[in-house]
Amino acid sequence: QVQLVESGGGLVQPGGSLRLSCAASGIRFSIYAMGWYRQAPGKQRELVAAILSGDRTTYADSVKGRFTISRDNAKNTVYLQMNSLKPEDTAVYYCNGDRVAIRPRPDDYDYWGQGTQVTVSS
């Protein structure tokens, strides 16, 4: 049974940095494509970044050049390094994934972890 535990969120000033972690269990993590998603109040959940099992990465235009996704298969963990944070990055951040490729839409997933809150404010 899959379990995803996100951590590392917090309150940060604009221009600051945070590193999020997502520990996965119950899956063969090394063959999974993993993604970081976020949901701001009143908005739909959106994909922020994704990493395939072969370490190829993709990013939403809104975070390109500021966020970096990475993974450690030995620790079954995926990370999101967030730099130059902006108030519009404020959201609850979640991770999720599937074998080979992430699912086309966030609603395609049956399970989500608790997420981690990121608040960017002065």
PDB file as gemmi writes it, atoms N, CA and C in Angstrom:
CRYST1    1.000    1.000    1.000  90.00  90.00  90.00 P 1                      
ATOM      1  N   GLN A   1       0.850  -1.191   0.000  1.00  0.00           N  
ATOM      2  CA  GLN A   1       0.000   0.000   0.000  1.00  0.00           C  
ATOM      3  C   GLN A   1       0.882   1.236   0.000  1.00  0.00           C  
ATOM      4  N   VAL A   2       0.643   2.118  -0.949  1.00  0.00           N  
ATOM      5  CA  VAL A   2       1.475   3.313  -1.083  1.00  0.00           C  
ATOM      6  C   VAL A   2       1.266   4.253   0.095  1.00  0.00           C  
ATOM      7  N   GLN A   3       2.341   4.836   0.533  1.00  0.00           N  
ATOM      8  CA  GLN A   3       2.284   5.891   1.542  1.00  0.00           C  
ATOM      9  C   GLN A   3       3.268   6.981   1.143  1.00  0.00           C  
ATOM     10  N   LEU A   4       2.811   8.219   1.174  1.00  0.00           N  
ATOM     11  CA  LEU A   4       3.635   9.370   0.816  1.00  0.00           C  
ATOM     12  C   LEU A   4       3.613  10.350   1.977  1.00  0.00           C  
ATOM     13  N   VAL A   5       4.783  10.755   2.425  1.00  0.00           N  
ATOM     14  CA  VAL A   5       4.889  11.681   3.538  1.00  0.00           C  
ATOM     15  C   VAL A   5       5.725  12.876   3.109  1.00  0.00           C  
ATOM     16  N   GLU A   6       5.068  14.024   2.977  1.00  0.00           N  
ATOM     17  CA  GLU A   6       5.743  15.258   2.566  1.00  0.00           C  
ATOM     18  C   GLU A   6       6.185  16.037   3.809  1.00  0.00           C  
ATOM     19  N   SER A   7       7.303  16.731   3.681  1.00  0.00           N  
ATOM     20  CA  SER A   7       7.805  17.552   4.781  1.00  0.00           C  
ATOM     21  C   SER A   7       8.680  18.668   4.229  1.00  0.00           C  
ATOM     22  N   GLY A   8       9.012  19.620   5.111  1.00  0.00           N  
ATOM     23  CA  GLY A   8       9.937  20.675   4.741  1.00  0.00           C  
ATOM     24  C   GLY A   8       9.311  22.030   4.474  1.00  0.00           C  
ATOM     25  N   GLY A   9       7.992  22.114   4.509  1.00  0.00           N  
ATOM     26  CA  GLY A   9       7.343  23.393   4.268  1.00  0.00           C  
ATOM     27  C   GLY A   9       7.532  24.353   5.431  1.00  0.00           C  
ATOM     28  N   GLY A  10       7.038  25.564   5.247  1.00  0.00           N  
ATOM     29  CA  GLY A  10       7.143  26.563   6.299  1.00  0.00           C  
ATOM     30  C   GLY A  10       6.838  27.949   5.781  1.00  0.00           C  
ATOM     31  N   LEU A  11       7.120  28.927   6.621  1.00  0.00           N  
ATOM     32  CA  LEU A  11       6.935  30.337   6.273  1.00  0.00           C  
ATOM     33  C   LEU A  11       8.284  30.911   5.855  1.00  0.00           C  
ATOM     34  N   VAL A  12       8.324  31.554   4.717  1.00  0.00           N  
ATOM     35  CA  VAL A  12       9.566  32.119   4.205  1.00  0.00           C  
ATOM     36  C   VAL A  12       9.268  33.460   3.551  1.00  0.00           C  
ATOM     37  N   GLN A  13      10.225  34.349   3.596  1.00  0.00           N  
ATOM     38  CA  GLN A  13      10.069  35.652   2.969  1.00  0.00           C  
ATOM     39  C   GLN A  13      10.261  35.553   1.459  1.00  0.00           C  
ATOM     40  N   PRO A  14       9.673  36.465   0.713  1.00  0.00           N  
ATOM     41  CA  PRO A  14       9.928  36.483  -0.738  1.00  0.00           C  
ATOM     42  C   PRO A  14      11.421  36.526  -1.036  1.00  0.00           C  
ATOM     43  N   GLY A  15      11.814  35.733  -2.014  1.00  0.00           N  
ATOM     44  CA  GLY A  15      13.229  35.621  -2.351  1.00  0.00           C  
ATOM     45  C   GLY A  15      13.955  34.522  -1.612  1.00  0.00           C  
ATOM     46  N   GLY A  16      13.290  33.935  -0.625  1.00  0.00           N  
ATOM     47  CA  GLY A  16      13.909  32.883   0.175  1.00  0.00           C  
ATOM     48  C   GLY A  16      13.849  31.523  -0.483  1.00  0.00           C  
ATOM     49  N   SER A  17      14.330  30.515   0.260  1.00  0.00           N  
ATOM     50  CA  SER A  17      14.415  29.147  -0.263  1.00  0.00           C  
ATOM     51  C   SER A  17      13.856  28.146   0.738  1.00  0.00           C  
ATOM     52  N   LEU A  18      13.380  27.052   0.200  1.00  0.00           N  
ATOM     53  CA  LEU A  18      12.951  25.913   1.000  1.00  0.00           C  
ATOM     54  C   LEU A  18      13.282  24.642   0.227  1.00  0.00           C  
ATOM     55  N   ARG A  19      13.482  23.555   0.978  1.00  0.00           N  
ATOM     56  CA  ARG A  19      13.672  22.251   0.349  1.00  0.00           C  
ATOM     57  C   ARG A  19      12.621  21.291   0.886  1.00  0.00           C  
ATOM     58  N   LEU A  20      11.772  20.827   0.011  1.00  0.00           N  
ATOM     59  CA  LEU A  20      10.737  19.876   0.380  1.00  0.00           C  
ATOM     60  C   LEU A  20      11.233  18.449   0.161  1.00  0.00           C  
ATOM     61  N   SER A  21      10.743  17.541   0.987  1.00  0.00           N  
ATOM     62  CA  SER A  21      11.048  16.117   0.859  1.00  0.00           C  
ATOM     63  C   SER A  21       9.755  15.324   0.824  1.00  0.00           C  
ATOM     64  N   CYS A  22       9.784  14.221   0.101  1.00  0.00           N  
ATOM     65  CA  CYS A  22       8.647  13.307   0.064  1.00  0.00           C  
ATOM     66  C   CYS A  22       9.190  11.891   0.168  1.00  0.00           C  
ATOM     67  N   ALA A  23       8.873  11.245   1.277  1.00  0.00           N  
ATOM     68  CA  ALA A  23       9.302   9.862   1.493  1.00  0.00           C  
ATOM     69  C   ALA A  23       8.191   8.920   1.066  1.00  0.00           C  
ATOM     70  N   ALA A  24       8.527   7.985   0.203  1.00  0.00           N  
ATOM     71  CA  ALA A  24       7.542   7.039  -0.320  1.00  0.00           C  
ATOM     72  C   ALA A  24       7.797   5.640   0.220  1.00  0.00           C  
ATOM     73  N   SER A  25       6.735   4.905   0.450  1.00  0.00           N  
ATOM     74  CA  SER A  25       6.844   3.510   0.858  1.00  0.00           C  
ATOM     75  C   SER A  25       5.711   2.722   0.218  1.00  0.00           C  
ATOM     76  N   GLY A  26       5.899   1.412   0.150  1.00  0.00           N  
ATOM     77  CA  GLY A  26       4.858   0.561  -0.430  1.00  0.00           C  
ATOM     78  C   GLY A  26       4.884   0.486  -1.943  1.00  0.00           C  
ATOM     79  N   ILE A  27       5.896   1.092  -2.566  1.00  0.00           N  
ATOM     80  CA  ILE A  27       6.013   1.062  -4.026  1.00  0.00           C  
ATOM     81  C   ILE A  27       7.452   0.737  -4.393  1.00  0.00           C  
ATOM     82  N   ARG A  28       7.638   0.312  -5.637  1.00  0.00           N  
ATOM     83  CA  ARG A  28       8.987   0.096  -6.153  1.00  0.00           C  
ATOM     84  C   ARG A  28       9.479   1.442  -6.669  1.00  0.00           C  
ATOM     85  N   PHE A  29       9.975   2.233  -5.767  1.00  0.00           N  
ATOM     86  CA  PHE A  29      10.218   3.656  -6.015  1.00  0.00           C  
ATOM     87  C   PHE A  29      11.103   3.893  -7.230  1.00  0.00           C  
ATOM     88  N   SER A  30      12.100   3.056  -7.436  1.00  0.00           N  
ATOM     89  CA  SER A  30      13.090   3.329  -8.479  1.00  0.00           C  
ATOM     90  C   SER A  30      12.494   3.340  -9.887  1.00  0.00           C  
ATOM     91  N   ILE A  31      11.363   2.673 -10.096  1.00  0.00           N  
ATOM     92  CA  ILE A  31      10.768   2.640 -11.428  1.00  0.00           C  
ATOM     93  C   ILE A  31       9.630   3.644 -11.572  1.00  0.00           C  
ATOM     94  N   TYR A  32       9.370   4.392 -10.508  1.00  0.00           N  
ATOM     95  CA  TYR A  32       8.282   5.355 -10.518  1.00  0.00           C  
ATOM     96  C   TYR A  32       8.746   6.706 -11.049  1.00  0.00           C  
ATOM     97  N   ALA A  33       7.911   7.306 -11.885  1.00  0.00           N  
ATOM     98  CA  ALA A  33       8.031   8.727 -12.164  1.00  0.00           C  
ATOM     99  C   ALA A  33       7.327   9.456 -11.029  1.00  0.00           C  
ATOM    100  N   MET A  34       7.944  10.510 -10.532  1.00  0.00           N  
ATOM    101  CA  MET A  34       7.385  11.233  -9.391  1.00  0.00           C  
ATOM    102  C   MET A  34       7.180  12.700  -9.745  1.00  0.00           C  
ATOM    103  N   GLY A  35       6.147  13.270  -9.172  1.00  0.00           N  
ATOM    104  CA  GLY A  35       5.861  14.677  -9.411  1.00  0.00           C  
ATOM    105  C   GLY A  35       5.582  15.417  -8.117  1.00  0.00           C  
ATOM    106  N   TRP A  36       5.853  16.693  -8.143  1.00  0.00           N  
ATOM    107  CA  TRP A  36       5.434  17.597  -7.071  1.00  0.00           C  
ATOM    108  C   TRP A  36       4.259  18.425  -7.592  1.00  0.00           C  
ATOM    109  N   TYR A  37       3.227  18.487  -6.791  1.00  0.00           N  
ATOM    110  CA  TYR A  37       2.026  19.232  -7.124  1.00  0.00           C  
ATOM    111  C   TYR A  37       1.788  20.281  -6.043  1.00  0.00           C  
ATOM    112  N   ARG A  38       0.990  21.272  -6.351  1.00  0.00           N  
ATOM    113  CA  ARG A  38       0.609  22.242  -5.330  1.00  0.00           C  
ATOM    114  C   ARG A  38      -0.842  22.670  -5.538  1.00  0.00           C  
ATOM    115  N   GLN A  39      -1.441  23.056  -4.426  1.00  0.00           N  
ATOM    116  CA  GLN A  39      -2.815  23.548  -4.471  1.00  0.00           C  
ATOM    117  C   GLN A  39      -2.920  24.784  -3.599  1.00  0.00           C  
ATOM    118  N   ALA A  40      -3.203  25.891  -4.239  1.00  0.00           N  
ATOM    119  CA  ALA A  40      -3.407  27.157  -3.529  1.00  0.00           C  
ATOM    120  C   ALA A  40      -4.887  27.279  -3.181  1.00  0.00           C  
ATOM    121  N   PRO A  41      -5.217  28.089  -2.176  1.00  0.00           N  
ATOM    122  CA  PRO A  41      -6.620  28.251  -1.782  1.00  0.00           C  
ATOM    123  C   PRO A  41      -7.479  28.689  -2.961  1.00  0.00           C  
ATOM    124  N   GLY A  42      -8.579  27.985  -3.167  1.00  0.00           N  
ATOM    125  CA  GLY A  42      -9.503  28.340  -4.230  1.00  0.00           C  
ATOM    126  C   GLY A  42      -9.069  27.949  -5.626  1.00  0.00           C  
ATOM    127  N   LYS A  43      -7.952  27.234  -5.725  1.00  0.00           N  
ATOM    128  CA  LYS A  43      -7.441  26.842  -7.043  1.00  0.00           C  
ATOM    129  C   LYS A  43      -7.335  25.325  -7.145  1.00  0.00           C  
ATOM    130  N   GLN A  44      -7.247  24.852  -8.364  1.00  0.00           N  
ATOM    131  CA  GLN A  44      -7.087  23.426  -8.584  1.00  0.00           C  
ATOM    132  C   GLN A  44      -5.644  23.011  -8.331  1.00  0.00           C  
ATOM    133  N   ARG A  45      -5.495  21.752  -7.991  1.00  0.00           N  
ATOM    134  CA  ARG A  45      -4.158  21.214  -7.818  1.00  0.00           C  
ATOM    135  C   ARG A  45      -3.455  21.189  -9.173  1.00  0.00           C  
ATOM    136  N   GLU A  46      -2.172  21.576  -9.174  1.00  0.00           N  
ATOM    137  CA  GLU A  46      -1.431  21.656 -10.419  1.00  0.00           C  
ATOM    138  C   GLU A  46      -0.072  20.987 -10.272  1.00  0.00           C  
ATOM    139  N   LEU A  47       0.430  20.481 -11.391  1.00  0.00           N  
ATOM    140  CA  LEU A  47       1.758  19.877 -11.419  1.00  0.00           C  
ATOM    141  C   LEU A  47       2.808  20.973 -11.475  1.00  0.00           C  
ATOM    142  N   VAL A  48       3.796  20.869 -10.624  1.00  0.00           N  
ATOM    143  CA  VAL A  48       4.865  21.853 -10.559  1.00  0.00           C  
ATOM    144  C   VAL A  48       6.130  21.327 -11.234  1.00  0.00           C  
ATOM    145  N   ALA A  49       6.474  20.083 -10.939  1.00  0.00           N  
ATOM    146  CA  ALA A  49       7.693  19.493 -11.490  1.00  0.00           C  
ATOM    147  C   ALA A  49       7.566  17.983 -11.471  1.00  0.00           C  
ATOM    148  N   ALA A  50       8.275  17.326 -12.374  1.00  0.00           N  
ATOM    149  CA  ALA A  50       8.240  15.873 -12.435  1.00  0.00           C  
ATOM    150  C   ALA A  50       9.614  15.337 -12.766  1.00  0.00           C  
ATOM    151  N   ILE A  51       9.883  14.123 -12.291  1.00  0.00           N  
ATOM    152  CA  ILE A  51      11.152  13.466 -12.581  1.00  0.00           C  
ATOM    153  C   ILE A  51      10.866  12.011 -12.912  1.00  0.00           C  
ATOM    154  N   LEU A  52      11.423  11.553 -14.034  1.00  0.00           N  
ATOM    155  CA  LEU A  52      11.231  10.172 -14.452  1.00  0.00           C  
ATOM    156  C   LEU A  52      12.257   9.282 -13.758  1.00  0.00           C  
ATOM    157  N   SER A  53      12.075   7.982 -13.910  1.00  0.00           N  
ATOM    158  CA  SER A  53      12.994   7.050 -13.266  1.00  0.00           C  
ATOM    159  C   SER A  53      14.412   7.231 -13.774  1.00  0.00           C  
ATOM    160  N   GLY A  54      14.561   7.720 -14.993  1.00  0.00           N  
ATOM    161  CA  GLY A  54      15.892   7.958 -15.537  1.00  0.00           C  
ATOM    162  C   GLY A  54      16.414   9.353 -15.270  1.00  0.00           C  
ATOM    163  N   ASP A  55      15.753  10.086 -14.370  1.00  0.00           N  
ATOM    164  CA  ASP A  55      16.172  11.419 -13.923  1.00  0.00           C  
ATOM    165  C   ASP A  55      15.900  12.527 -14.930  1.00  0.00           C  
ATOM    166  N   ARG A  56      15.156  12.265 -15.967  1.00  0.00           N  
ATOM    167  CA  ARG A  56      14.724  13.358 -16.839  1.00  0.00           C  
ATOM    168  C   ARG A  56      13.674  14.170 -16.086  1.00  0.00           C  
ATOM    169  N   THR A  57      13.750  15.500 -16.210  1.00  0.00           N  
ATOM    170  CA  THR A  57      12.872  16.371 -15.437  1.00  0.00           C  
ATOM    171  C   THR A  57      12.068  17.307 -16.335  1.00  0.00           C  
ATOM    172  N   THR A  58      10.911  17.716 -15.827  1.00  0.00           N  
ATOM    173  CA  THR A  58      10.102  18.729 -16.489  1.00  0.00           C  
ATOM    174  C   THR A  58       9.554  19.675 -15.429  1.00  0.00           C  
ATOM    175  N   TYR A  59       9.276  20.913 -15.829  1.00  0.00           N  
ATOM    176  CA  TYR A  59       8.820  21.934 -14.897  1.00  0.00           C  
ATOM    177  C   TYR A  59       7.688  22.753 -15.501  1.00  0.00           C  
ATOM    178  N   ALA A  60       6.807  23.208 -14.632  1.00  0.00           N  
ATOM    179  CA  ALA A  60       5.832  24.198 -15.053  1.00  0.00           C  
ATOM    180  C   ALA A  60       6.554  25.491 -15.377  1.00  0.00           C  
ATOM    181  N   ASP A  61       6.033  26.243 -16.333  1.00  0.00           N  
ATOM    182  CA  ASP A  61       6.692  27.492 -16.726  1.00  0.00           C  
ATOM    183  C   ASP A  61       6.836  28.451 -15.545  1.00  0.00           C  
ATOM    184  N   SER A  62       5.879  28.404 -14.631  1.00  0.00           N  
ATOM    185  CA  SER A  62       5.874  29.356 -13.515  1.00  0.00           C  
ATOM    186  C   SER A  62       7.028  29.132 -12.536  1.00  0.00           C  
ATOM    187  N   VAL A  63       7.656  27.963 -12.565  1.00  0.00           N  
ATOM    188  CA  VAL A  63       8.731  27.676 -11.611  1.00  0.00           C  
ATOM    189  C   VAL A  63      10.056  27.374 -12.295  1.00  0.00           C  
ATOM    190  N   LYS A  64      10.059  27.340 -13.618  1.00  0.00           N  
ATOM    191  CA  LYS A  64      11.272  27.001 -14.357  1.00  0.00           C  
ATOM    192  C   LYS A  64      12.386  27.977 -14.018  1.00  0.00           C  
ATOM    193  N   GLY A  65      13.558  27.423 -13.716  1.00  0.00           N  
ATOM    194  CA  GLY A  65      14.697  28.254 -13.362  1.00  0.00           C  
ATOM    195  C   GLY A  65      14.778  28.587 -11.882  1.00  0.00           C  
ATOM    196  N   ARG A  66      13.716  28.306 -11.132  1.00  0.00           N  
ATOM    197  CA  ARG A  66      13.716  28.585  -9.683  1.00  0.00           C  
ATOM    198  C   ARG A  66      13.631  27.306  -8.853  1.00  0.00           C  
ATOM    199  N   PHE A  67      12.924  26.312  -9.361  1.00  0.00           N  
ATOM    200  CA  PHE A  67      12.733  25.057  -8.625  1.00  0.00           C  
ATOM    201  C   PHE A  67      13.544  23.948  -9.284  1.00  0.00           C  
ATOM    202  N   THR A  68      14.010  23.006  -8.457  1.00  0.00           N  
ATOM    203  CA  THR A  68      14.736  21.840  -8.962  1.00  0.00           C  
ATOM    204  C   THR A  68      14.215  20.592  -8.271  1.00  0.00           C  
ATOM    205  N   ILE A  69      13.795  19.631  -9.066  1.00  0.00           N  
ATOM    206  CA  ILE A  69      13.338  18.357  -8.527  1.00  0.00           C  
ATOM    207  C   ILE A  69      14.469  17.347  -8.642  1.00  0.00           C  
ATOM    208  N   SER A  70      14.591  16.503  -7.629  1.00  0.00           N  
ATOM    209  CA  SER A  70      15.619  15.465  -7.650  1.00  0.00           C  
ATOM    210  C   SER A  70      15.097  14.266  -6.860  1.00  0.00           C  
ATOM    211  N   ARG A  71      15.820  13.156  -6.952  1.00  0.00           N  
ATOM    212  CA  ARG A  71      15.382  11.956  -6.252  1.00  0.00           C  
ATOM    213  C   ARG A  71      16.581  11.191  -5.724  1.00  0.00           C  
ATOM    214  N   ASP A  72      16.349  10.424  -4.661  1.00  0.00           N  
ATOM    215  CA  ASP A  72      17.353   9.518  -4.106  1.00  0.00           C  
ATOM    216  C   ASP A  72      16.679   8.156  -3.987  1.00  0.00           C  
ATOM    217  N   ASN A  73      16.943   7.291  -4.937  1.00  0.00           N  
ATOM    218  CA  ASN A  73      16.270   5.990  -4.951  1.00  0.00           C  
ATOM    219  C   ASN A  73      16.662   5.124  -3.750  1.00  0.00           C  
ATOM    220  N   ALA A  74      17.854   5.323  -3.223  1.00  0.00           N  
ATOM    221  CA  ALA A  74      18.283   4.549  -2.053  1.00  0.00           C  
ATOM    222  C   ALA A  74      17.453   4.904  -0.819  1.00  0.00           C  
ATOM    223  N   LYS A  75      16.930   6.129  -0.797  1.00  0.00           N  
ATOM    224  CA  LYS A  75      16.130   6.588   0.346  1.00  0.00           C  
ATOM    225  C   LYS A  75      14.634   6.646   0.017  1.00  0.00           C  
ATOM    226  N   ASN A  76      14.261   6.232  -1.185  1.00  0.00           N  
ATOM    227  CA  ASN A  76      12.854   6.304  -1.615  1.00  0.00           C  
ATOM    228  C   ASN A  76      12.280   7.695  -1.399  1.00  0.00           C  
ATOM    229  N   THR A  77      13.050   8.703  -1.763  1.00  0.00           N  
ATOM    230  CA  THR A  77      12.674  10.081  -1.477  1.00  0.00           C  
ATOM    231  C   THR A  77      12.846  10.952  -2.712  1.00  0.00           C  
ATOM    232  N   VAL A  78      11.884  11.848  -2.900  1.00  0.00           N  
ATOM    233  CA  VAL A  78      11.976  12.854  -3.948  1.00  0.00           C  
ATOM    234  C   VAL A  78      11.995  14.221  -3.272  1.00  0.00           C  
ATOM    235  N   TYR A  79      12.780  15.133  -3.839  1.00  0.00           N  
ATOM    236  CA  TYR A  79      12.994  16.466  -3.247  1.00  0.00           C  
ATOM    237  C   TYR A  79      12.532  17.552  -4.209  1.00  0.00           C  
ATOM    238  N   LEU A  80      12.232  18.698  -3.635  1.00  0.00           N  
ATOM    239  CA  LEU A  80      11.963  19.887  -4.441  1.00  0.00           C  
ATOM    240  C   LEU A  80      12.704  21.050  -3.794  1.00  0.00           C  
ATOM    241  N   GLN A  81      13.765  21.490  -4.442  1.00  0.00           N  
ATOM    242  CA  GLN A  81      14.500  22.671  -3.990  1.00  0.00           C  
ATOM    243  C   GLN A  81      13.836  23.893  -4.605  1.00  0.00           C  
ATOM    244  N   MET A  82      13.383  24.794  -3.765  1.00  0.00           N  
ATOM    245  CA  MET A  82      12.659  25.975  -4.224  1.00  0.00           C  
ATOM    246  C   MET A  82      13.459  27.218  -3.857  1.00  0.00           C  
ATOM    247  N   ASN A  83      13.891  27.948  -4.854  1.00  0.00           N  
ATOM    248  CA  ASN A  83      14.641  29.179  -4.656  1.00  0.00           C  
ATOM    249  C   ASN A  83      13.860  30.363  -5.206  1.00  0.00           C  
ATOM    250  N   SER A  84      14.260  31.554  -4.817  1.00  0.00           N  
ATOM    251  CA  SER A  84      13.618  32.788  -5.300  1.00  0.00           C  
ATOM    252  C   SER A  84      12.105  32.707  -5.165  1.00  0.00           C  
ATOM    253  N   LEU A  85      11.673  32.316  -3.997  1.00  0.00           N  
ATOM    254  CA  LEU A  85      10.240  32.097  -3.784  1.00  0.00           C  
ATOM    255  C   LEU A  85       9.455  33.398  -3.880  1.00  0.00           C  
ATOM    256  N   LYS A  86       8.239  33.266  -4.395  1.00  0.00           N  
ATOM    257  CA  LYS A  86       7.339  34.404  -4.594  1.00  0.00           C  
ATOM    258  C   LYS A  86       6.051  34.156  -3.808  1.00  0.00           C  
ATOM    259  N   PRO A  87       5.326  35.210  -3.471  1.00  0.00           N  
ATOM    260  CA  PRO A  87       4.052  35.018  -2.765  1.00  0.00           C  
ATOM    261  C   PRO A  87       3.096  34.082  -3.511  1.00  0.00           C  
ATOM    262  N   GLU A  88       3.148  34.093  -4.826  1.00  0.00           N  
ATOM    263  CA  GLU A  88       2.250  33.218  -5.600  1.00  0.00           C  
ATOM    264  C   GLU A  88       2.644  31.748  -5.532  1.00  0.00           C  
ATOM    265  N   ASP A  89       3.768  31.434  -4.918  1.00  0.00           N  
ATOM    266  CA  ASP A  89       4.141  30.047  -4.677  1.00  0.00           C  
ATOM    267  C   ASP A  89       3.460  29.484  -3.425  1.00  0.00           C  
ATOM    268  N   THR A  90       2.769  30.333  -2.694  1.00  0.00           N  
ATOM    269  CA  THR A  90       2.076  29.885  -1.487  1.00  0.00           C  
ATOM    270  C   THR A  90       1.017  28.841  -1.831  1.00  0.00           C  
ATOM    271  N   ALA A  91       1.120  27.687  -1.190  1.00  0.00           N  
ATOM    272  CA  ALA A  91       0.212  26.568  -1.488  1.00  0.00           C  
ATOM    273  C   ALA A  91       0.553  25.402  -0.563  1.00  0.00           C  
ATOM    274  N   VAL A  92      -0.300  24.398  -0.582  1.00  0.00           N  
ATOM    275  CA  VAL A  92       0.050  23.113   0.004  1.00  0.00           C  
ATOM    276  C   VAL A  92       0.695  22.285  -1.104  1.00  0.00           C  
ATOM    277  N   TYR A  93       1.858  21.738  -0.809  1.00  0.00           N  
ATOM    278  CA  TYR A  93       2.623  20.975  -1.798  1.00  0.00           C  
ATOM    279  C   TYR A  93       2.498  19.479  -1.500  1.00  0.00           C  
ATOM    280  N   TYR A  94       2.283  18.711  -2.551  1.00  0.00           N  
ATOM    281  CA  TYR A  94       2.110  17.267  -2.470  1.00  0.00           C  
ATOM    282  C   TYR A  94       3.026  16.584  -3.480  1.00  0.00           C  
ATOM    283  N   CYS A  95       3.332  15.325  -3.204  1.00  0.00           N  
ATOM    284  CA  CYS A  95       4.013  14.519  -4.209  1.00  0.00           C  
ATOM    285  C   CYS A  95       3.110  13.356  -4.597  1.00  0.00           C  
ATOM    286  N   ASN A  96       3.360  12.821  -5.763  1.00  0.00           N  
ATOM    287  CA  ASN A  96       2.657  11.632  -6.209  1.00  0.00           C  
ATOM    288  C   ASN A  96       3.359  11.100  -7.451  1.00  0.00           C  
ATOM    289  N   GLY A  97       3.008   9.916  -7.873  1.00  0.00           N  
ATOM    290  CA  GLY A  97       3.648   9.353  -9.047  1.00  0.00           C  
ATOM    291  C   GLY A  97       3.036   8.041  -9.467  1.00  0.00           C  
ATOM    292  N   ASP A  98       3.619   7.463 -10.494  1.00  0.00           N  
ATOM    293  CA  ASP A  98       3.145   6.178 -10.995  1.00  0.00           C  
ATOM    294  C   ASP A  98       4.289   5.511 -11.751  1.00  0.00           C  
ATOM    295  N   ARG A  99       4.101   4.255 -12.073  1.00  0.00           N  
ATOM    296  CA  ARG A  99       5.119   3.536 -12.833  1.00  0.00           C  
ATOM    297  C   ARG A  99       5.351   4.225 -14.174  1.00  0.00           C  
ATOM    298  N   VAL A 100       6.578   4.454 -14.511  1.00  0.00           N  
ATOM    299  CA  VAL A 100       7.047   4.963 -15.810  1.00  0.00           C  
ATOM    300  C   VAL A 100       6.699   6.425 -16.030  1.00  0.00           C  
ATOM    301  N   ALA A 101       5.448   6.807 -15.863  1.00  0.00           N  
ATOM    302  CA  ALA A 101       5.045   8.189 -16.121  1.00  0.00           C  
ATOM    303  C   ALA A 101       4.019   8.643 -15.097  1.00  0.00           C  
ATOM    304  N   ILE A 102       4.027   9.939 -14.789  1.00  0.00           N  
ATOM    305  CA  ILE A 102       3.008  10.470 -13.887  1.00  0.00           C  
ATOM    306  C   ILE A 102       1.662  10.458 -14.618  1.00  0.00           C  
ATOM    307  N   ARG A 103       0.578  10.443 -13.857  1.00  0.00           N  
ATOM    308  CA  ARG A 103      -0.745  10.390 -14.451  1.00  0.00           C  
ATOM    309  C   ARG A 103      -1.087  11.739 -15.084  1.00  0.00           C  
ATOM    310  N   PRO A 104      -1.904  11.745 -16.125  1.00  0.00           N  
ATOM    311  CA  PRO A 104      -2.171  12.983 -16.878  1.00  0.00           C  
ATOM    312  C   PRO A 104      -2.776  14.110 -16.038  1.00  0.00           C  
ATOM    313  N   ARG A 105      -3.654  13.762 -15.111  1.00  0.00           N  
ATOM    314  CA  ARG A 105      -4.340  14.782 -14.317  1.00  0.00           C  
ATOM    315  C   ARG A 105      -4.243  14.453 -12.836  1.00  0.00           C  
ATOM    316  N   PRO A 106      -4.141  15.472 -11.962  1.00  0.00           N  
ATOM    317  CA  PRO A 106      -4.112  15.197 -10.521  1.00  0.00           C  
ATOM    318  C   PRO A 106      -5.297  14.361 -10.045  1.00  0.00           C  
ATOM    319  N   ASP A 107      -6.460  14.562 -10.642  1.00  0.00           N  
ATOM    320  CA  ASP A 107      -7.657  13.820 -10.234  1.00  0.00           C  
ATOM    321  C   ASP A 107      -7.552  12.330 -10.555  1.00  0.00           C  
ATOM    322  N   ASP A 108      -6.568  11.952 -11.357  1.00  0.00           N  
ATOM    323  CA  ASP A 108      -6.401  10.545 -11.700  1.00  0.00           C  
ATOM    324  C   ASP A 108      -5.827   9.714 -10.553  1.00  0.00           C  
ATOM    325  N   TYR A 109      -5.289  10.378  -9.536  1.00  0.00           N  
ATOM    326  CA  TYR A 109      -4.725   9.656  -8.401  1.00  0.00           C  
ATOM    327  C   TYR A 109      -5.818   9.357  -7.371  1.00  0.00           C  
ATOM    328  N   ASP A 110      -5.761   8.164  -6.782  1.00  0.00           N  
ATOM    329  CA  ASP A 110      -6.722   7.775  -5.752  1.00  0.00           C  
ATOM    330  C   ASP A 110      -6.241   8.141  -4.353  1.00  0.00           C  
ATOM    331  N   TYR A 111      -4.952   8.356  -4.218  1.00  0.00           N  
ATOM    332  CA  TYR A 111      -4.380   8.575  -2.892  1.00  0.00           C  
ATOM    333  C   TYR A 111      -3.479   9.793  -2.918  1.00  0.00           C  
ATOM    334  N   TRP A 112      -3.539  10.573  -1.844  1.00  0.00           N  
ATOM    335  CA  TRP A 112      -2.629  11.708  -1.643  1.00  0.00           C  
ATOM    336  C   TRP A 112      -2.149  11.688  -0.202  1.00  0.00           C  
ATOM    337  N   GLY A 113      -0.941  12.119   0.004  1.00  0.00           N  
ATOM    338  CA  GLY A 113      -0.443  12.314   1.355  1.00  0.00           C  
ATOM    339  C   GLY A 113      -1.054  13.560   1.973  1.00  0.00           C  
ATOM    340  N   GLN A 114      -0.532  13.946   3.130  1.00  0.00           N  
ATOM    341  CA  GLN A 114      -1.116  15.084   3.847  1.00  0.00           C  
ATOM    342  C   GLN A 114      -0.637  16.422   3.300  1.00  0.00           C  
ATOM    343  N   GLY A 115       0.436  16.403   2.532  1.00  0.00           N  
ATOM    344  CA  GLY A 115       0.974  17.635   1.971  1.00  0.00           C  
ATOM    345  C   GLY A 115       1.774  18.420   2.998  1.00  0.00           C  
ATOM    346  N   THR A 116       2.457  19.445   2.523  1.00  0.00           N  
ATOM    347  CA  THR A 116       3.211  20.337   3.395  1.00  0.00           C  
ATOM    348  C   THR A 116       2.949  21.776   2.958  1.00  0.00           C  
ATOM    349  N   GLN A 117       2.632  22.630   3.925  1.00  0.00           N  
ATOM    350  CA  GLN A 117       2.245  24.011   3.631  1.00  0.00           C  
ATOM    351  C   GLN A 117       3.481  24.871   3.388  1.00  0.00           C  
ATOM    352  N   VAL A 118       3.459  25.598   2.293  1.00  0.00           N  
ATOM    353  CA  VAL A 118       4.485  26.597   1.999  1.00  0.00           C  
ATOM    354  C   VAL A 118       3.801  27.959   1.940  1.00  0.00           C  
ATOM    355  N   THR A 119       4.289  28.873   2.757  1.00  0.00           N  
ATOM    356  CA  THR A 119       3.744  30.230   2.780  1.00  0.00           C  
ATOM    357  C   THR A 119       4.875  31.217   2.526  1.00  0.00           C  
ATOM    358  N   VAL A 120       4.702  32.014   1.487  1.00  0.00           N  
ATOM    359  CA  VAL A 120       5.711  33.014   1.130  1.00  0.00           C  
ATOM    360  C   VAL A 120       5.118  34.391   1.408  1.00  0.00           C  
ATOM    361  N   SER A 121       5.638  35.034   2.416  1.00  0.00           N  
ATOM    362  CA  SER A 121       5.080  36.310   2.835  1.00  0.00           C  
ATOM    363  C   SER A 121       6.109  37.094   3.616  1.00  0.00           C  
ATOM    364  N   SER A 122       6.030  38.418   3.481  1.00  0.00           N  
ATOM    365  CA  SER A 122       6.909  39.283   4.274  1.00  0.00           C  
ATOM    366  C   SER A 122       6.216  39.699   5.566  1.00  0.00           C  
TER     367      SER A 122                                                      
END                                                                             
